[in-house]
């Protein structure tokens, strides 16, 4: 089961349709247990991939009763995105951050 935060929904909805299709395919593999190119630190999983001229994108997620997509970003905003993802994860774990099914 894949869930997401409002912050993730806002990020993904701003993305170009063709890139979103690629992201959704990658998220399906993640849900099936195959994270592909990733880095694990603390309780976060950073799923990353290069998209050619558009650079490297990242999705930060955690395993909390399934996969919870916390926030997405770009290599350029990686430090800020990690801090926000840790903040969101803390909110998910203590019930202060709302999560919903990812569609």
Backbone as JSON Lines, residues from 0, in Angstrom:
{"i":0,"aa":"X","n":[0.85,-1.18,0.0],"ca":[0.0,0.0,0.0],"c":[0.89,1.24,0.0]}
{"i":1,"aa":"X","n":[0.56,2.19,-0.85],"ca":[1.33,3.43,-0.94],"c":[0.44,4.59,-0.51]}
{"i":2,"aa":"X","n":[0.95,5.37,0.42],"ca":[0.25,6.56,0.89],"c":[1.17,7.74,0.68]}
{"i":3,"aa":"X","n":[0.62,8.95,0.82],"ca":[1.45,10.14,0.63],"c":[0.96,11.28,1.51]}
{"i":4,"aa":"X","n":[1.83,12.25,1.67],"ca":[1.48,13.47,2.4],"c":[0.91,14.49,1.42]}
{"i":5,"aa":"X","n":[0.29,15.52,1.95],"ca":[-0.2,16.61,1.11],"c":[0.96,17.29,0.38]}
{"i":6,"aa":"X","n":[2.11,17.37,1.05],"ca":[3.29,17.99,0.44],"c":[3.75,17.21,-0.79]}
{"i":7,"aa":"X","n":[3.71,15.88,-0.71],"ca":[4.08,15.07,-1.86],"c":[3.08,15.27,-2.99]}
{"i":8,"aa":"X","n":[1.8,15.28,-2.67],"ca":[0.76,15.48,-3.68],"c":[0.95,16.81,-4.4]}
{"i":9,"aa":"X","n":[1.24,17.85,-3.64],"ca":[1.45,19.17,-4.24],"c":[2.65,19.15,-5.17]}
{"i":10,"aa":"X","n":[3.73,18.48,-4.77],"ca":[4.93,18.41,-5.6],"c":[4.66,17.63,-6.89]}
{"i":11,"aa":"X","n":[4.08,16.46,-6.78],"ca":[3.87,15.6,-7.95],"c":[2.88,16.23,-8.94]}
{"i":12,"aa":"X","n":[1.92,16.98,-8.42],"ca":[0.93,17.61,-9.3],"c":[1.5,18.77,-10.12]}
{"i":13,"aa":"X","n":[2.68,19.27,-9.74],"ca":[3.34,20.35,-10.49],"c":[4.24,19.8,-11.6]}
{"i":14,"aa":"X","n":[4.47,18.5,-11.58],"ca":[5.43,17.89,-12.5],"c":[4.8,17.67,-13.88]}
{"i":15,"aa":"X","n":[5.62,17.82,-14.9],"ca":[5.22,17.55,-16.27],"c":[4.64,16.14,-16.39]}
{"i":16,"aa":"X","n":[3.62,15.98,-17.21],"ca":[2.91,14.7,-17.34],"c":[3.83,13.54,-17.74]}
{"i":17,"aa":"X","n":[4.72,13.76,-18.68],"ca":[5.6,12.66,-19.12],"c":[6.55,12.23,-18.0]}
{"i":18,"aa":"X","n":[7.03,13.19,-17.22],"ca":[7.89,12.85,-16.1],"c":[7.09,12.17,-14.99]}
{"i":19,"aa":"X","n":[5.86,12.63,-14.79],"ca":[5.03,12.0,-13.76],"c":[4.75,10.53,-14.1]}
{"i":20,"aa":"X","n":[4.57,10.2,-15.35],"ca":[4.37,8.81,-15.76],"c":[5.59,7.98,-15.37]}
{"i":21,"aa":"X","n":[6.78,8.51,-15.62],"ca":[8.01,7.8,-15.26],"c":[8.12,7.64,-13.75]}
{"i":22,"aa":"X","n":[7.75,8.68,-13.01],"ca":[7.78,8.61,-11.55],"c":[6.79,7.56,-11.05]}
{"i":23,"aa":"X","n":[5.59,7.56,-11.61],"ca":[4.58,6.57,-11.19],"c":[5.05,5.14,-11.46]}
{"i":24,"aa":"X","n":[5.73,4.92,-12.59],"ca":[6.26,3.59,-12.88],"c":[7.3,3.18,-11.84]}
{"i":25,"aa":"X","n":[8.13,4.12,-11.49],"ca":[9.15,3.85,-10.47],"c":[8.52,3.59,-9.12]}
{"i":26,"aa":"X","n":[7.47,4.32,-8.79],"ca":[6.79,4.12,-7.51],"c":[6.1,2.76,-7.46]}
{"i":27,"aa":"X","n":[5.64,2.28,-8.59],"ca":[5.04,0.94,-8.63],"c":[6.09,-0.11,-8.31]}
{"i":28,"aa":"X","n":[7.27,0.04,-8.88],"ca":[8.36,-0.9,-8.56],"c":[8.73,-0.82,-7.09]}
{"i":29,"aa":"X","n":[8.73,0.4,-6.54],"ca":[9.02,0.59,-5.12],"c":[7.99,-0.13,-4.27]}
{"i":30,"aa":"X","n":[6.71,0.01,-4.62],"ca":[5.63,-0.66,-3.88],"c":[5.77,-2.18,-3.96]}
{"i":31,"aa":"X","n":[6.35,-2.67,-5.06],"ca":[6.57,-4.11,-5.22],"c":[7.85,-4.58,-4.54]}
{"i":32,"aa":"X","n":[8.54,-3.69,-3.86],"ca":[9.74,-4.07,-3.11],"c":[11.05,-3.81,-3.82]}
{"i":33,"aa":"X","n":[11.03,-3.15,-4.98],"ca":[12.24,-2.87,-5.74],"c":[12.49,-1.37,-5.76]}
{"i":34,"aa":"X","n":[13.3,-0.83,-4.85],"ca":[13.53,0.62,-4.82],"c":[14.47,1.12,-5.9]}
{"i":35,"aa":"X","n":[15.18,0.24,-6.59],"ca":[16.12,0.7,-7.61],"c":[17.23,1.51,-6.98]}
{"i":36,"aa":"X","n":[17.73,2.52,-7.69],"ca":[18.8,3.38,-7.18],"c":[18.28,4.16,-5.98]}
{"i":37,"aa":"X","n":[18.89,3.91,-4.83],"ca":[18.4,4.56,-3.61],"c":[19.51,4.65,-2.58]}
{"i":38,"aa":"X","n":[19.22,5.41,-1.54],"ca":[20.09,5.52,-0.38],"c":[19.19,5.46,0.84]}
{"i":39,"aa":"X","n":[19.6,4.7,1.83],"ca":[18.83,4.58,3.06],"c":[19.62,5.25,4.18]}
{"i":40,"aa":"X","n":[18.97,6.15,4.9],"ca":[19.6,6.76,6.07],"c":[18.53,7.12,7.08]}
{"i":41,"aa":"X","n":[18.92,6.97,8.34],"ca":[17.95,7.11,9.44],"c":[16.74,6.23,9.1]}
{"i":42,"aa":"X","n":[15.56,6.79,9.15],"ca":[14.35,6.03,8.8],"c":[13.84,6.39,7.42]}
{"i":43,"aa":"X","n":[14.65,7.14,6.65],"ca":[14.24,7.59,5.32],"c":[14.84,6.73,4.23]}
{"i":44,"aa":"X","n":[14.13,6.67,3.15],"ca":[14.63,6.07,1.92],"c":[14.62,7.17,0.87]}
{"i":45,"aa":"X","n":[15.78,7.44,0.28],"ca":[15.9,8.43,-0.78],"c":[15.98,7.67,-2.09]}
{"i":46,"aa":"X","n":[14.91,7.74,-2.88],"ca":[14.85,7.08,-4.18],"c":[15.24,8.14,-5.2]}
{"i":47,"aa":"X","n":[16.23,7.82,-6.03],"ca":[16.73,8.85,-6.95],"c":[16.9,8.29,-8.35]}
{"i":48,"aa":"X","n":[16.84,9.21,-9.31],"ca":[17.07,8.84,-10.7],"c":[17.36,10.09,-11.5]}
{"i":49,"aa":"X","n":[18.1,9.88,-12.59],"ca":[18.44,10.98,-13.5],"c":[17.45,11.0,-14.64]}
{"i":50,"aa":"X","n":[17.12,12.19,-15.09],"ca":[16.15,12.33,-16.17],"c":[16.75,13.06,-17.36]}
{"i":51,"aa":"X","n":[18.02,12.87,-17.6],"ca":[18.65,13.52,-18.73],"c":[18.88,14.99,-18.47]}
{"i":52,"aa":"X","n":[18.41,15.83,-19.37],"ca":[18.64,17.27,-19.28],"c":[17.99,17.91,-18.06]}
{"i":53,"aa":"X","n":[16.99,17.24,-17.47],"ca":[16.29,17.81,-16.33],"c":[17.0,17.54,-15.01]}
{"i":54,"aa":"X","n":[18.1,16.78,-15.03],"ca":[18.87,16.54,-13.81],"c":[18.36,15.36,-13.01]}
{"i":55,"aa":"X","n":[18.69,15.37,-11.73],"ca":[18.36,14.25,-10.84],"c":[17.21,14.61,-9.9]}
{"i":56,"aa":"X","n":[16.22,13.74,-9.88],"ca":[15.09,13.91,-8.97],"c":[15.21,12.94,-7.81]}
{"i":57,"aa":"X","n":[14.61,13.29,-6.69],"ca":[14.58,12.44,-5.52],"c":[13.18,12.39,-4.95]}
{"i":58,"aa":"X","n":[12.85,11.25,-4.37],"ca":[11.63,11.11,-3.59],"c":[12.05,10.57,-2.24]}
{"i":59,"aa":"X","n":[11.53,11.17,-1.2],"ca":[11.83,10.73,0.15],"c":[10.6,10.03,0.71]}
{"i":60,"aa":"X","n":[10.82,8.83,1.19],"ca":[9.71,8.04,1.71],"c":[10.16,7.24,2.91]}
{"i":61,"aa":"X","n":[9.22,6.59,3.55],"ca":[9.49,5.78,4.73],"c":[8.53,4.6,4.74]}
{"i":62,"aa":"X","n":[8.89,3.59,5.49],"ca":[8.02,2.44,5.64],"c":[7.28,2.57,6.97]}
{"i":63,"aa":"X","n":[6.03,2.96,6.87],"ca":[5.15,3.1,8.02],"c":[3.82,2.49,7.61]}
{"i":64,"aa":"X","n":[3.57,1.25,7.99],"ca":[2.37,0.54,7.53],"c":[2.27,0.59,6.0]}
{"i":65,"aa":"X","n":[3.31,0.22,5.33],"ca":[3.41,0.32,3.88],"c":[4.37,1.45,3.55]}
{"i":66,"aa":"X","n":[4.35,1.92,2.35],"ca":[5.23,3.0,1.92],"c":[4.49,4.33,2.04]}
{"i":67,"aa":"X","n":[5.13,5.3,2.68],"ca":[4.57,6.65,2.78],"c":[5.5,7.59,2.02]}
{"i":68,"aa":"X","n":[4.99,8.19,0.97],"ca":[5.74,9.17,0.19],"c":[5.66,10.5,0.93]}
{"i":69,"aa":"X","n":[6.81,11.01,1.36],"ca":[6.83,12.2,2.2],"c":[6.95,13.48,1.38]}
{"i":70,"aa":"X","n":[7.95,13.52,0.5],"ca":[8.18,14.74,-0.28],"c":[9.06,14.38,-1.48]}
{"i":71,"aa":"X","n":[8.95,15.15,-2.52],"ca":[9.8,14.96,-3.69],"c":[10.61,16.22,-3.92]}
{"i":72,"aa":"X","n":[11.68,16.07,-4.66],"ca":[12.51,17.23,-4.92],"c":[13.54,16.97,-5.99]}
{"i":73,"aa":"X","n":[14.49,17.84,-6.05],"ca":[15.52,17.84,-7.07],"c":[16.87,17.83,-6.35]}
{"i":74,"aa":"X","n":[17.91,17.43,-7.04],"ca":[19.25,17.42,-6.46],"c":[19.6,18.79,-5.88]}
{"i":75,"aa":"X","n":[19.18,19.85,-6.53],"ca":[19.5,21.2,-6.08],"c":[18.91,21.55,-4.71]}
{"i":76,"aa":"X","n":[17.83,20.9,-4.33],"ca":[17.16,21.2,-3.05],"c":[17.27,20.04,-2.07]}
{"i":77,"aa":"X","n":[18.24,19.17,-2.28],"ca":[18.36,17.94,-1.51],"c":[18.43,18.17,0.0]}
{"i":78,"aa":"X","n":[19.28,19.04,0.48],"ca":[19.43,19.26,1.93],"c":[18.13,19.74,2.55]}
{"i":79,"aa":"X","n":[17.49,20.7,1.91],"ca":[16.22,21.23,2.41],"c":[15.14,20.14,2.39]}
{"i":80,"aa":"X","n":[15.12,19.35,1.33],"ca":[14.12,18.28,1.19],"c":[14.3,17.19,2.26]}
{"i":81,"aa":"X","n":[15.55,16.86,2.57],"ca":[15.8,15.85,3.61],"c":[15.29,16.34,4.95]}
{"i":82,"aa":"X","n":[15.58,17.58,5.28],"ca":[15.1,18.13,6.56],"c":[13.58,18.14,6.61]}
{"i":83,"aa":"X","n":[12.94,18.52,5.52],"ca":[11.47,18.54,5.47],"c":[10.91,17.12,5.57]}
{"i":84,"aa":"X","n":[11.56,16.16,4.9],"ca":[11.11,14.77,4.96],"c":[11.19,14.23,6.38]}
{"i":85,"aa":"X","n":[12.27,14.54,7.09],"ca":[12.4,14.09,8.48],"c":[11.32,14.72,9.37]}
{"i":86,"aa":"X","n":[11.02,15.98,9.11],"ca":[9.95,16.67,9.85],"c":[8.59,16.01,9.56]}
{"i":87,"aa":"X","n":[8.33,15.72,8.29],"ca":[7.07,15.07,7.91],"c":[6.98,13.66,8.49]}
{"i":88,"aa":"X","n":[8.08,12.92,8.47],"ca":[8.08,11.57,9.03],"c":[7.76,11.61,10.5]}
{"i":89,"aa":"X","n":[8.34,12.55,11.22],"ca":[8.03,12.7,12.64],"c":[6.54,12.98,12.82]}
{"i":90,"aa":"X","n":[5.99,13.83,11.97],"ca":[4.55,14.14,12.04],"c":[3.69,12.93,11.72]}
{"i":91,"aa":"X","n":[4.1,12.11,10.76],"ca":[3.35,10.89,10.42],"c":[3.36,9.94,11.61]}
{"i":92,"aa":"X","n":[4.53,9.77,12.21],"ca":[4.67,8.82,13.31],"c":[3.89,9.24,14.55]}
{"i":93,"aa":"X","n":[3.76,10.55,14.78],"ca":[3.0,10.98,15.96],"c":[1.58,11.44,15.63]}
{"i":94,"aa":"X","n":[1.14,11.22,14.4],"ca":[-0.24,11.49,14.02],"c":[-0.57,12.93,13.69]}
{"i":95,"aa":"X","n":[0.43,13.79,13.58],"ca":[0.18,15.2,13.3],"c":[0.19,15.54,11.81]}
{"i":96,"aa":"X","n":[0.77,14.65,10.99],"ca":[0.8,14.86,9.54],"c":[-0.19,13.91,8.89]}
{"i":97,"aa":"X","n":[-1.09,14.46,8.13],"ca":[-2.13,13.67,7.47],"c":[-1.54,12.94,6.26]}
{"i":98,"aa":"X","n":[-1.91,11.67,6.11],"ca":[-1.53,10.91,4.92],"c":[-2.78,10.37,4.27]}
{"i":99,"aa":"X","n":[-2.67,10.13,2.97],"ca":[-3.81,9.64,2.2],"c":[-3.29,8.64,1.17]}
{"i":100,"aa":"X","n":[-4.19,7.9,0.55],"ca":[-3.8,6.97,-0.5],"c":[-3.2,7.73,-1.66]}
{"i":101,"aa":"X","n":[-2.13,7.18,-2.23],"ca":[-1.52,7.79,-3.39],"c":[-2.24,7.28,-4.63]}
{"i":102,"aa":"X","n":[-2.66,8.19,-5.47],"ca":[-3.4,7.82,-6.69],"c":[-2.58,8.15,-7.92]}
